[in-house]
Amino acid sequence: ALIIVLDNSQGQYANPVAQGLVPRSEVVLKLGYKTTEGAEAVEVGRYWIDAWHFEHRTPNVSTLTLFCLDGWGLAAKWTARFQMRWAATKTVWEIIQEIICRWGIDLTQPAGVPQSSAINNFYPDFTIPPGTPGDTALRPVLSFVPDALIFDGYQAWTKDLEANEESSYSYSTNPRDHVILSGQYREGSPLNRARAIGRAADDSPIIAETLNFELLELGIDILSTDYDPNLTTTTRTQERADAILRTESLRAKGGQIIVPTNCGQQLYDVITLTDDRCGISREKYRVAAIQTTYELAVAAYFQRLSLHAP
């Protein structure tokens, strides 16, 4: 989401509609930075106005706050008008495409962005009951695969969060680098056994497992089981077990860092961190969320990056 606070001390926004600020107007967000070529800016997202709020505190302090939505926000506002069903006729990717187009988002796939085999080869029998919000409808579809869904303005794409993805950027506590202003890091004991159970054409069960042997050797045994009759082959069943364990393994490491704003930082990028005070030396993490704060009044311009395992 995007929240914009505008100075309205002169009453210049007293009539938002006259300023073109009607509900669902598109807002293009650009973040600025200084280079050897001077001040520049890069587009980092597109949003849609959902509501606004006036506040008048003193004769000289008046603001207009705009509350804007991204693709996930639009998803939460949309509900299914009737029952929607795909009876093993569409892949997971095609089902996502048919769902998000309902609120005006085009699912594309940029060149070079990896996709899992399951997202293009698994044909589930999937139903959305009437009245289901769009975000609620999307989450079970995404649970079938290890891919993440990324909204970027009026487009979206999926990305397989591969464990061997190369790091694209580095942060450290060295003032000569992109400095970490503060950091928190955690590690836990994640799920280490995932079992998927399908059903073959002759009604016999298909069972597949994925194991984290490093944790099993420590005596840690945390199992998750998923039964889905849509899984009719050994390949699809094994992919589901792999997806469950992969998704849970991302949560094995976590935390957050606060850094000066990086205009090029993208969601789900793999980054390298060095924070000697916490024993972190060139360790890889994946960016799970980005929160950018810009407050002119207090000269604040920074990002809070939430972290997962790579």
N, C-alpha and C positions, 0 to 999 in steps of 0.2 A: 504494500500500500504506500501511498504518498500523502504527506500532510504539508501544506504550504501555508505559512502565515504571512499575510501582506499588510503593509502599513496603510491604514485607512484614516490617518489623523486629519487629512483634509477632506474626508468624505468622498474621495474619488471613486470608491467602489460601492457607494450607497445604493446604486442600482446595478446589481451584478449582471442581469440580463442585458442591459444596455451595453455592458462591457464585453458581451459575448460569452459570459460564464453561465451557460445553460447546463442543466444536468446532462451528463454523458458527453460534454465537450471533451475533446482530446487534449491532453497536456503532454508536451514533449519535455522530458527532463534532460538537461545537459550539466555535466560537472566540469568545472574549470580547473586549469592548472597553468603554471608558468614554465616556459621552456626557453631555450636560447633564442628561439624565434619570436618570443613574446608571449602574451596571454592567449591561450587557446581553450577550446571546450570540445567535449565529445558527447554525443548522445548515448545515454545509458538506459533509457526506458521510455515507454509511453503508457500513459494512464488515462483514466476517464473520471471526470468530476461526478461524485455521487451525492455530495451534500456540502453546505457551507454554514459558517457560524460567525455572527458578528459579536464583537465584545467592545464595550465602551467603559473604560475604567476611570479616567480623569479627562478634563477638557482637552488635553493634548495627546492622550493615548487611546487610540482606537485601532482595532485590527479586524481583518477578514480572514478567516481560516477556511481553506479548501480541503476537503477530504476526498481523495481520489483512489480508484481501484485499479488493480492490474488484472491479468487474466484469471487468477484464482479468485479475486474479489468478484468479478463478473460471474464466475462459476457458482459462487455461493448465492448470488442473487437469482439465478435461473432455476426453475423447477420443471420437471418432466410433466407435460400436459396429458400424456397417456402412457400406457405401458409400452416400453421399447424392448425388443428382443432380437438377439442375433443367435440363431440356432446353428452354431458351428459353421457359419457362412462367411465370417469375416475374421481376419487376424486381429490380435490385440491392438496393433498400430492403427488398423483401419477402424476399429471400434472407437478408439480415442479420437480419431479424426472426425467421425460422425457425431460424437458427443460435443466436442468443443466448438464445432461450427455453428451449433445452436445459439451461441452468444457471440458470434462474429469473429472467432479466432480461426486462423488458417494453420493447420498442421503441416509443416514442411520438414525437410531433412537436409540441412546444409552438408555440402561435400566434406568428407573427412571426419564427421562426427560419428563415433562408433554406435552400433546398435547390437543388441543381443540377438541370438538366433531365435529365441522364444518369441520375441515381439513380432517377428515377421512370419512365424511358422506355426504358432499355436492358435487354433480356432475354437474358442470357448463357446459354450451355450450360455449366454449371459443375458440377464433381464434387468431392466430398470423399472421399478414400480412407479405408477403415476404419483406426482407430488414429491419425488426425490430431488433434493438440491443437486446442482451440477458437481460441486466438489465432493459430495457424498457418493455420487455415481462414479466418479473417476478413481477414487482410492482403491476399491476392490479390483478394478481392471489393472491398475498399476501394480497391485500385489502379486499378479501372475508373473511378473518379469523383474529383472534387476535394474531396469532402466528408470531414469528419472525424467519427469516432464518439466520442461523449462519454458515459461511464458516470457516473451519478449515483444511487448507492444501488441500489435494485432496478429502476430505470428507466434508459433510455438514449435518446439521440436523435442525429440527424446534423445537421451544420451545414456549409453551403457557405461556405468561407473566401474570401469575395468580396474582391477587391483594393480596392474602393472603400468598405469598411466604415468607419463613423465611429468615432473614438476614444471610449472610454467612461470613461477615467480618465487622470490625469496624475501623473507623479512628477518631481521635480527635486532639485537639490542645495541649493535655497533652504530654510533651516530652517523657514520659515513654511508650506511646502507639505508634502506627503507626501514625506519626504526620502529620497534615495538614499544609503544608507550606503556602498556601494561598487558599482562597475560595470565591466563588461568588454564591449567592443563590437568586432565584426569584420565585414568585408565581403569577399566573394570573387567569383570569376567563375563564375557558375552555368551550367547548361545553357541554351543560347539558341536551339536548334532542336529541335523535337519533331515526329517523323513517325509517323503511324499508318497502317497498311495493313490494309484489310479485304478482303472477298470478296463480290462481288455475286451475285445469284441465277444469272446466266449464267456464273459462274466467272471473270469479269473482275476485276482488282484495283481497289480503291478506295484512293486515296492522298490523305492530307490532311496539311498542315503548319501549324505555328504558329511564328512567328519573333519574336525579340527584336531589333528593328532597331538599337536603341541599342548593344548589344554587338557586333552584326555590323559596324557602322560602325567599331568599334575594332579590327577584324580578328580578333575572337574567334569561333571557329566550333566549338561543342561540340554534337554531334548525338546524339539518342537515338531509336531506331526500335523500334516495337512492332507486331508482326503478330498479328492476332486474327481468325480466320474468323467469330467472332460478330458482327463489325462488318459489317453487310450493307447499310448505307445511308451516303450521304455525310454526313448529319447526325451519325449516331452516330460515324463515323470522325473527323470534325472535333472532336467533343466529347472523344474520347479524346486527340487531340493536344493540345488545350487543357488537359486535366486533367494530362497529363504535364508540360507546361511550367509550369503554375501550381504544381504540387506542388514542383517543383525550384526555382522562383523564391522560395519561402518560405525556402529555405536560403541565399539569397544574402546575407542579413544575419543576424547572430546575436549571441550573447553572453549575459550574465546580469546582473541587478542584485540587490542585497540591500537590503531595505526593512523598516521596521517593519510588522508584520502588518496586512494589509488583509483584513478578514473578508469583504468583498464581491467580492474578485478572483476571476474565473472563468477556466477554461481556454479558450484560443483567443480571448479578448477582445483587441481592438486598444487599445493604450495610447499615450500621448504622453510622451516622455522629454526632459528638458533636463539635460545634464551638460556645462557650459561647459568644464570641465577637459579633456574629451575631444572638444570640437568638436561636441557633440550639442545641437542647439537645436530644440526642439519637433518632434522626429522621431518618426514612428509606427513601432511594433513590434507584433508579435503574441505573446501569452503562449503558449509551447509546453509549458511544464511549471511546476508550482508545488510547492515543497518548503517546508513550514512546520515550524519548530523551536520547541519550548517546553521549556525546562529550568529548573525552579524553583530548583534548587540554585545555578545561576550567573546567575539573573535574565535568561535569554535568551528572547526572544519575537520572532522575525523570520521573514521569508519570502525565499526565493531563487527568483526568477522567471527561467526560461530563455526566451530571446527568438528569434524568427524575424522575417523581413520581414513587413510587414502584408499 
